[in-house]
Amino acid sequence: MTTLRLSLAIFALIFPALASADPPATTDSDWRGFTKQSFDFEGHKSFVVVPKEAAPGKPWIWRTSFPDYHPEVAVELLGSGFHLAHVDVVAMLGCDESLAIMDRFYDFVRAQWGLAAKPALEAVSRGGLHAYRYAATRPERVACIYADVPVMELKSWPLKHPASKGPLADALKFYGFADEAALIAYDGDPLDLLEPIAKAKIPLRHVISTNDLIVPSEENTLEAKRRLEALGWTLDVLVADPATTVTEGHHFPPIGVEESAAFIRRHTAEPVAIFDGETFEGWEGDIGSVWRIEDGALTAGSLEKKQEKNNFLATTKEYGDFELTLKWRLVGTEGFVNGGVQIRSQRIPDHHEVIGYQADLGAGYDGALYDESRRKKMLAQPSEEVLKKAQKPLGEWNEYRIRAEGSRIQIWLNGVQTVDYTETDEGIDAKGRIAVQIHGNATALVQYKELKIVEL
């Protein structure tokens, strides 16, 4: 018995409800230079493609349909340590029964291959039905969705496409519709289920063709985008050149492969703590004299003594493209009560200052982007209306999410985006240290905690 079959046998003992009496046999084959382990799962052809070396946390892509069509993104991710999984329930068009099978498949492959809790769902065409209906009803199991010309409504496809009589019959069968009128009246399509996806803030990216006659973009992706925006969420859309499309505009050469792979990496990566809550490991500065750790937070200042000069505690490591999350709290009684989170910054030699971008914080400056000791000016600042939605009273804990990617810097304060800035000066460093600040000339106390980063 192979090691895999032995493991499957053990799995059957531990999870009897999820395994058959006889563990499925597996067959190894080559898939684009990687090992594909194929097996039967409850009567459905299934497989897992294994990377040469698994990435930390074992991230994975779950292809909901047509795994051999436009495989470029999956191949790119396999090369960086992702697993790829697929169970063939494509003909079931995302009906409830297919989602139940997907549930059991999810439990099975996670237990067997040790995969991460949240895969990236990758959908092609009708696979959008499976991906979106699964994400809407099980958002805690989905990291993001990347989709290629996805179907978002049965009333659009297969109902309206003359050559899709077979899939239409499948829809009537698997959804239990008595007739086409029942399909038209159905309110459980992906377009109807976007609210829980928006609420869970599941990142979304589609590749489409605007001249697609099989799955028209206006009725599917673009309609989903409009509805998501009305719900306060976003959908990234990449559009193919109509001149390159074939098969009624539904097929076209791969586009945006590297960007889409980066999208999936970004949203499946596990955040890494850059402050452990107990020690200054990985940080340097005036430790002891200015900076201390209180209640699991980097802390500076007091309400009894004035802080004379700006002071910064900085990471020893430099970061380029990343997403940083943290919590901060600021209280003060007099002076310029202020702090900040430096990114892509450096210390000025023989000086107490640093130079670089700062996510500012303090009355009138929360959620703003300042250029510390360089241009010495506000680069971007939220409107009063936006700030009113995001701001908490002085002294309460706030949350920052700061994304730096290429020339673009974005800031969210308490879940509300306050800055979306693009740097136009090519001479500005796109890499540097992260630092936290207490501003001088104030009697104030500032704290920072739960600093976590995902490098992009």
Secondary structure, DSSP 4 states (H G I P E B T S, - for coil): --HHHHHHHHHHHH-GGGS-SSPPP-EEEEETTEEEEEEEETTEEEEEEEPSSPPTT--EEEE-S-TTSS-HHHHHHHTTT-EEEEE--GGGTT-HHHHHHHHHHHHHHHHHH---SSPEEEEETTHHHHHHHHHHH-GGG-SEEEEES----TTTTTTT-TT-HHHHHHHHHHHT-SSHHHHHH---SGGGSHHHHHHHT--EEEEE-TT-SSS-TTTTHHHHHHHHHHTT---EEEE--GGG-BTTTTB-----HHHHHHHHHHHHSPPEES--SS--TTEESSBTTTEEEETTEEEEE-SSS-B-S-EEEEEEEEESSEEEEEEEEEEEEEE--EEEEEEEEEEPTTSS-EEEEEEEEETTTTT-EEEETTT-SEEE---HHHHHHH---TTS-EEEEEEEETTEEEEEETTEEEEEEE---TTS-S-EEEEEEE-SSEEEEEEEEEEEEEE-
